Amino acid sequence: MPGRALYLLVVSGQVAVDGQVLGAGDAAAISACTSLEVTAREAAYVMLADVGV
């Protein structure tokens, strides 16, 4: 959606975001995508926010 982006924060654990591994405290800013794959590599909590840009 134009003018929108996602912000993903790994609160604890470890996840892979489209194949890129992120650990606790890591974050990803995501824009201009039509799909996103988030896979837990171990027990994890993540926060995903939809933000305007």
N, CA, C and O atoms as a MOPAC input file, in Angstrom:
PM7 MOZYME 1SCF
protein

 N      0.85000 1    -1.17200 1     0.00000 1
 C      0.00000 1     0.00000 1     0.00000 1
 C      0.89700 1     1.23800 1     0.00000 1
 O      1.79300 1     1.33100 1     0.83900 1
 N      0.69200 1     2.16800 1    -0.89000 1
 C      1.51800 1     3.37600 1    -0.94700 1
 C      1.45300 1     4.16500 1     0.36500 1
 O      0.38700 1     4.30900 1     0.96400 1
 N      2.59800 1     4.66700 1     0.79400 1
 C      2.64800 1     5.46400 1     2.00800 1
 C      2.61900 1     4.66200 1     3.28900 1
 O      2.46500 1     5.23700 1     4.36600 1
 N      2.76400 1     3.34500 1     3.20700 1
 C      2.73700 1     2.48900 1     4.39300 1
 C      4.02500 1     1.67700 1     4.43900 1
 O      4.64500 1     1.41400 1     3.40800 1
 N      4.41200 1     1.28800 1     5.63000 1
 C      5.57300 1     0.42100 1     5.82300 1
 C      5.33100 1    -0.41800 1     7.07000 1
 O      4.42900 1    -0.13000 1     7.85700 1
 N      6.13500 1    -1.44600 1     7.24400 1
 C      6.07600 1    -2.28600 1     8.43000 1
 C      7.37600 1    -2.14000 1     9.19700 1
 O      8.44100 1    -1.94100 1     8.61200 1
 N      7.27600 1    -2.24100 1    10.51600 1
 C      8.45000 1    -2.23700 1    11.37400 1
 C      8.33100 1    -3.46700 1    12.25600 1
 O      7.36200 1    -3.60700 1    13.00200 1
 N      9.30600 1    -4.35600 1    12.17600 1
 C      9.28900 1    -5.59800 1    12.94200 1
 C     10.42300 1    -5.56800 1    13.95700 1
 O     11.58100 1    -5.36600 1    13.59100 1
 N     10.09400 1    -5.76700 1    15.23000 1
 C     11.07200 1    -5.80000 1    16.30900 1
 C     11.04900 1    -7.17500 1    16.94500 1
 O      9.98600 1    -7.66900 1    17.32300 1
 N     12.21300 1    -7.79900 1    17.06700 1
 C     12.32000 1    -9.08600 1    17.75700 1
 C     12.53200 1    -8.78200 1    19.23700 1
 O     13.59200 1    -8.29800 1    19.63400 1
 N     11.52700 1    -9.06600 1    20.03700 1
 C     11.58300 1    -8.78800 1    21.47100 1
 C     12.45100 1    -9.83700 1    22.16900 1
 O     13.28800 1    -9.50300 1    23.00700 1
 N     12.24300 1   -11.11100 1    21.81500 1
 C     13.06000 1   -12.18600 1    22.37400 1
 C     13.08500 1   -13.34200 1    21.38300 1
 O     12.19800 1   -13.47200 1    20.53800 1
 N     14.10300 1   -14.17300 1    21.49600 1
 C     14.21900 1   -15.32600 1    20.61600 1
 C     14.91900 1   -14.98600 1    19.32100 1
 O     15.68700 1   -14.02700 1    19.23200 1
 N     14.63000 1   -15.80700 1    18.30900 1
 C     15.27800 1   -15.63600 1    17.00600 1
 C     14.28800 1   -16.00100 1    15.90600 1
 O     13.60000 1   -17.01800 1    15.99100 1
 N     14.22200 1   -15.16700 1    14.87600 1
 C     13.34600 1   -15.40000 1    13.73400 1
 C     14.12000 1   -15.16800 1    12.44000 1
 O     15.17200 1   -14.52800 1    12.43100 1
 N     13.58100 1   -15.69800 1    11.36000 1
 C     14.10900 1   -15.39800 1    10.03000 1
 C     13.03300 1   -14.60800 1     9.29600 1
 O     11.87600 1   -15.02200 1     9.23800 1
 N     13.42500 1   -13.47200 1     8.73900 1
 C     12.52000 1   -12.62300 1     7.96200 1
 C     12.97900 1   -12.70500 1     6.51600 1
 O     14.02500 1   -12.16900 1     6.15000 1
 N     12.18500 1   -13.38000 1     5.70000 1
 C     12.56100 1   -13.63500 1     4.30900 1
 C     13.99000 1   -14.17300 1     4.21000 1
 O     14.75200 1   -13.78900 1     3.32400 1
 N     14.33700 1   -15.07400 1     5.14200 1
 C     15.63900 1   -15.73600 1     5.11700 1
 C     16.73200 1   -15.04500 1     5.89600 1
 O     17.78100 1   -15.64400 1     6.12900 1
 N     16.52700 1   -13.79400 1     6.31100 1
 C     17.53500 1   -13.06100 1     7.08300 1
 C     17.26800 1   -13.27500 1     8.56800 1
 O     16.18400 1   -12.96200 1     9.06000 1
 N     18.26100 1   -13.80900 1     9.28400 1
 C     18.08900 1   -14.14200 1    10.69600 1
 C     18.23200 1   -12.89000 1    11.56000 1
 O     19.18000 1   -12.11600 1    11.42200 1
 N     17.24700 1   -12.71800 1    12.46400 1
 C     17.25000 1   -11.60900 1    13.41900 1
 C     17.11800 1   -12.18200 1    14.81900 1
 O     16.37800 1   -13.14100 1    15.03600 1
 N     17.83900 1   -11.59300 1    15.77500 1
 C     17.77800 1   -12.01900 1    17.16000 1
 C     17.16000 1   -10.95500 1    18.03500 1
 O     16.78000 1    -9.88400 1    17.56100 1
 N     17.06200 1   -11.25900 1    19.32300 1
 C     16.46800 1   -10.33100 1    20.29000 1
 C     17.13500 1    -8.96300 1    20.19000 1
 O     18.36100 1    -8.85700 1    20.21200 1
 N     16.32200 1    -7.92400 1    20.08200 1
 C     16.81600 1    -6.56100 1    19.97100 1
 C     17.01200 1    -6.09000 1    18.54200 1
 O     17.17100 1    -4.89400 1    18.30000 1
 N     17.00400 1    -7.01600 1    17.59100 1
 C     17.13300 1    -6.64100 1    16.17500 1
 C     15.78400 1    -6.17200 1    15.64100 1
 O     14.73400 1    -6.51700 1    16.18300 1
 N     15.82800 1    -5.38700 1    14.58000 1
 C     14.60700 1    -4.87400 1    13.97200 1
 C     14.77900 1    -4.80300 1    12.46000 1
 O     15.89600 1    -4.80200 1    11.94200 1
 N     13.64900 1    -4.74500 1    11.76900 1
 C     13.66100 1    -4.60500 1    10.31100 1
 C     12.58200 1    -3.62000 1     9.90900 1
 O     11.44900 1    -3.69100 1    10.38600 1
 N     12.94100 1    -2.70500 1     9.02900 1
 C     11.97400 1    -1.79600 1     8.42200 1
 C     11.67100 1    -2.35200 1     7.03600 1
 O     12.58600 1    -2.61000 1     6.25400 1
 N     10.40100 1    -2.53600 1     6.73500 1
 C      9.99600 1    -3.21000 1     5.50600 1
 C      9.05400 1    -2.30900 1     4.73600 1
 O      8.06700 1    -1.81400 1     5.28000 1
 N      9.36600 1    -2.09800 1     3.46300 1
 C      8.47900 1    -1.30000 1     2.61200 1
 C      8.53100 1    -1.86800 1     1.19700 1
 O      9.42900 1    -2.63800 1     0.85600 1
 N      7.57400 1    -1.48300 1     0.39600 1
 C      7.51100 1    -1.89000 1    -1.01200 1
 C      7.57100 1    -3.39700 1    -1.19200 1
 O      8.29200 1    -3.89400 1    -2.05700 1
 N      6.81100 1    -4.13200 1    -0.37200 1
 C      6.75000 1    -5.58100 1    -0.57100 1
 C      5.28600 1    -6.00600 1    -0.60300 1
 O      4.42000 1    -5.34000 1    -0.03600 1
 N      5.02700 1    -7.11300 1    -1.26400 1
 C      3.65700 1    -7.62500 1    -1.34200 1
 C      3.46800 1    -8.86600 1    -0.48900 1
 O      2.33700 1    -9.28800 1    -0.24800 1
 N      4.58400 1    -9.46400 1    -0.02200 1
 C      4.49200 1   -10.61700 1     0.87500 1
 C      5.70600 1   -10.60800 1     1.79400 1
 O      6.73600 1   -10.00800 1     1.48800 1
 N      5.55800 1   -11.28200 1     2.91800 1
 C      6.61700 1   -11.32300 1     3.91400 1
 C      6.52600 1   -12.66500 1     4.62700 1
 O      5.44300 1   -13.07100 1     5.04700 1
 N      7.64500 1   -13.35300 1     4.76700 1
 C      7.66800 1   -14.62900 1     5.47800 1
 C      8.50800 1   -14.47700 1     6.73500 1
 O      9.69500 1   -14.15700 1     6.67000 1
 N      7.87700 1   -14.71000 1     7.87800 1
 C      8.56600 1   -14.66200 1     9.16500 1
 C      8.47600 1   -16.05200 1     9.77400 1
 O      7.38300 1   -16.58000 1     9.97300 1
 N      9.63400 1   -16.64300 1    10.06800 1
 C      9.70400 1   -18.00200 1    10.59900 1
 C     10.47300 1   -17.99400 1    11.91300 1
 O     11.59200 1   -17.48400 1    11.97500 1
 N      9.87900 1   -18.55600 1    12.96400 1
 C     10.58000 1   -18.66000 1    14.24500 1
 C     11.65100 1   -19.73400 1    14.14300 1
 O     11.37400 1   -20.85400 1    13.71300 1
 N     12.87500 1   -19.39800 1    14.53800 1
 C     13.97600 1   -20.36000 1    14.57700 1
 C     14.10500 1   -20.95400 1    15.97500 1
 O     14.76600 1   -21.97400 1    16.17100 1
 N     13.47000 1   -20.30600 1    16.93500 1
 C     13.32800 1   -20.77700 1    18.31300 1
 C     12.15300 1   -20.00100 1    18.88600 1
 O     11.62200 1   -19.10700 1    18.22700 1
 N     11.74000 1   -20.33500 1    20.11000 1
 C     10.62500 1   -19.61800 1    20.72300 1
 C     10.91800 1   -18.11500 1    20.68500 1
 O     11.99700 1   -17.68000 1    21.08700 1
 N      9.96200 1   -17.33300 1    20.20300 1
 C     10.23300 1   -15.91300 1    20.01000 1
 C      8.96900 1   -15.08700 1    20.19900 1
 O      7.85100 1   -15.55800 1    19.98800 1
 N      9.18600 1   -13.82600 1    20.60700 1
 C      8.13800 1   -12.82100 1    20.62100 1
 C      8.57000 1   -11.72400 1    19.66800 1
 O      9.71000 1   -11.26300 1    19.71600 1
 N      7.65600 1   -11.30500 1    18.80000 1
 C      7.94900 1   -10.20400 1    17.87000 1
 C      6.83700 1    -9.17800 1    17.95900 1
 O      5.70300 1    -9.50500 1    18.31100 1
 N      7.16400 1    -7.94100 1    17.63900 1
 C      6.18200 1    -6.87300 1    17.55300 1
 C      6.20500 1    -6.37900 1    16.09600 1
 O      7.26200 1    -6.03900 1    15.56500 1
 N      5.06000 1    -6.34700 1    15.48100 1
 C      4.93700 1    -5.89600 1    14.10500 1
 C      4.01900 1    -4.68000 1    14.07500 1
 O      2.86500 1    -4.75100 1    14.49700 1
 N      4.53800 1    -3.57000 1    13.57600 1
 C      3.76000 1    -2.32900 1    13.52500 1
 C      3.58400 1    -1.87800 1    12.07600 1
 O      4.51900 1    -1.93500 1    11.27700 1
 N      2.38100 1    -1.43200 1    11.75300 1
 C      2.06800 1    -0.83400 1    10.46100 1
 C      2.19400 1     0.67700 1    10.64900 1
 O      1.46100 1     1.27000 1    11.44000 1
 N      3.11900 1     1.29300 1     9.92400 1
 C      3.39600 1     2.72000 1    10.13900 1
 C      3.27600 1     3.50500 1     8.83500 1
 O      3.51400 1     2.96700 1     7.75300 1
 N      2.91300 1     4.75600 1     8.94200 1
 C      2.90200 1     5.64200 1     7.77600 1
 C      4.31600 1     6.13500 1     7.50100 1
 O      5.12500 1     6.27800 1     8.41800 1
 N      4.60300 1     6.38900 1     6.24300 1
 C      5.92800 1     6.92000 1     5.88400 1
 C      5.78900 1     8.22200 1     5.15000 1
 O      6.79200 1     8.82300 1     4.76600 1

